[in-house]
């Protein structure tokens, strides 16, 4: 039953609601009982003060038997109105007036000269102050056999003008009422609240149900979308309204799908590009070797075609090497060894390595160094590879008799290196993708037959490893400039 997230959330909410209502009911019941006890205490106190006023009148007219009769009826009436027992005891515990004494209590009282006497001094001790005392319990064991707690209100009195047995009359008005009788009022109030609590539970259940649905439905959509994505439907997305956390989650999920779709497209393009780059030289190699073996290619031309095979093998070697280097870069296996070196010297060495290509196209190469020696802090081999890739890239896209320049200058705490050419330039729509794997502005690959489109991608990764950036500026028909920065040493 509770296997789905919806049912789990619903069950947790209901348990929490029931627990909260139960705790609230306990505290509410406690508060009601406390309130009712306080109210009953006040009521008994009011009646007790009336009894004292009547007692004062009776004592002043104690020789009038009618006064005693009226006072007795008054006690019984007050006792009936307050559902209590009213006893008036002097400071020795003698009950000289009372509303009634049930038999079960009479057996626990002392009988002295035909007058009931309280057995415990604590029961009749008169307070030195005029304050009203209350006691909840069994009145020091007197009501223990009833099996319930009683509320006793003790109101002290003192009549100095009246003497009994040569002593001033002092004592207490004792008013006893059983707690269950008081709690009946609390139960009545609480019973009136039960329908409200029940209605609140129903409303809470409905609200929790829809809230749970509101939370679960996007999760279900995500599950459905994930299933469709796994089946190859990359265009599926989640559509939600609002601006809460669930909407943010859905937008993030959609963004993740966009990234995954781009990754899938890059994966397919990567496979297609690698397949093309491998198939082209392999086809040439296979064709030329078969031509040599079956005699199609005459012996006097075999050396020429074998040189082509050699170039294609070198191209394959470069491709495989670049792919392995990229794999190591993306796996974080290539560790840089930064050191201080002269970047101008590295540029000179890079140009020497590419001098054959420069001369083959009669390119005018110019180097502009702000200083003859400019030190940087970086990995020398990695930066040399960056420079070779950038200069070689400029050579490929520069026409014969064209111009290539490399400039180095200080910019704040950095050394800025720029490689520029006056070649054909890069179309604006291709500039954001020039550092992608296998990207070529010449989609037909008719102009750049030797490149595999990994050089700039490797450049970008090597500079990222140095936590440095590279930018490109290009204009069709005017040329391209690549600029990167290294920390000055």
QUIDAUR-V720316 format. One record per pair of residues at least 6 apart in sequence whose ideal C-beta (glycine too) atoms are under 7 Angstrom apart, sorted by the first residue. I is the first residue (numbers start at 1). J is the second residue. If there is no record, write none. Layout:
# QUIDAUR-V720316
i = (I;I)
j = (J;J)
This chain:
# QUIDAUR-V720316
i = (1;2;2;5;5;6;6;9;9;10;10;10;13;14;14;17;17;21;21;29;29;32;32;32;33;33;36;36;36;37;37;40;40;40;41;41;41;43;44;44;44;44;44;45;45;45;47;47;48;48;48;48;51;51;51;51;52;52;52;54;54;55;55;58;58;58;59;59;61;71;75;75;75;75;76;78;79;79;79;79;82;83;83;84;84;84;85;85;85;86;86;86;87;87;87;88;88;88;88;88;88;89;89;89;89;89;89;90;90;90;90;90;91;91;91;91;93;93;93;93;94;94;95;95;96;101;104;105;106;108;108;109;109;109;109;110;110;118;120;122;123;123;123;124;126;126;126;126;127;127;130;132;132;132;133;134;134;134;135;136;136;136;137;137;138;138;138;139;139;139;143;148;148;148;149;150;150;150;150;151;151;151;152;152;153;154;154;155;155;156;157;157;158;159;160;162;163;215;218;218;218;218;218;221;222;222;225;225;225;228;229;229;234;234;237;237;238;238;238;240;240;240;269;270;270;273;273;277;277;281;281;281;284;284;285;285;285;288;288;288;289;291;291;292;292;297;315;319;322;322;322;325;326;326;326;328;329;336;336;336;336;337;338;338;338;339;340;340;340;341;341;341;342;342;342;343;343;343;343;343;343;343;344;344;344;344;344;346;346;346;346;347;347;347;349;350;350;350;350;351;351;353;354;354;354;354;357;357;358;358;361;361;361;362;362;363;363;363;363;364;365;366;367;368;368;369;370;370;370;374;374;375;376;376;376;376;376;377;377;378;378;378;382;383;385;386;386;386;389;389;389;389;390;390;390;391;391;392;393;393;394;394;394;394;395;396;396;397;397;397;398;398;398;398;399;402;402;402;403;403;404;404;405;406;407;408;408;409;410;413;413;414;414;414;414;415;415;415;416;416;417;417;418;418;418;419;420;420;421;421;422;422;423;423;424;425;425;425;425;425;425;425;426;426;426;426;427;427;430;431;431;433;434;434;435;435;435;436;437;437;437;438;438;438;439;440;440;442;459;460;463;463;463;468;468;468;469;469;470;470;470;471;472;472;473;474)
j = (7;8;11;216;219;212;216;212;215;208;209;212;208;205;208;201;204;197;201;186;190;186;189;190;183;186;182;185;186;151;182;151;177;182;134;151;153;82;82;84;153;175;177;132;153;155;78;82;153;155;173;175;75;78;86;173;155;157;173;71;74;88;157;67;68;71;159;162;67;97;86;97;98;99;99;86;85;86;99;100;177;177;181;175;176;177;99;100;176;98;99;175;95;98;174;95;96;97;98;171;173;95;118;124;171;172;174;96;164;169;170;171;124;126;170;171;117;118;123;124;115;117;115;116;115;116;145;142;116;119;142;116;117;118;119;117;119;124;140;140;139;140;142;172;156;170;171;172;133;156;156;153;154;155;154;151;152;153;152;149;151;179;149;150;144;149;150;150;152;176;150;178;179;180;179;176;177;178;179;177;179;182;174;176;175;172;174;172;173;172;171;173;170;169;168;169;169;246;238;240;246;249;250;238;238;253;236;237;238;236;236;257;261;264;254;257;250;253;254;246;247;250;438;437;438;438;453;319;452;312;315;316;308;312;309;312;313;305;308;309;309;297;305;302;305;305;450;452;452;454;458;458;454;457;458;334;461;379;382;465;466;379;377;378;379;380;375;377;489;375;376;380;373;374;375;374;376;383;408;415;417;486;369;372;373;374;408;380;383;384;387;367;387;406;384;384;387;388;391;365;391;388;388;391;392;395;392;395;365;395;395;398;400;400;401;395;398;402;404;403;404;405;406;405;407;408;408;409;410;408;415;489;415;486;487;488;489;487;489;466;486;487;462;486;462;459;462;463;455;456;458;459;419;459;482;404;419;455;455;456;404;419;421;423;404;448;451;421;423;424;404;421;422;423;423;421;422;423;421;422;420;421;420;419;418;415;417;416;488;487;488;485;486;487;488;485;486;488;483;485;484;486;481;482;483;482;479;481;479;480;478;479;479;480;477;474;475;476;477;478;479;480;434;441;474;480;441;476;441;472;474;439;456;472;456;457;460;457;453;454;457;452;453;454;453;448;453;448;470;470;469;470;484;484;485;486;484;485;482;483;484;483;480;482;481;480)
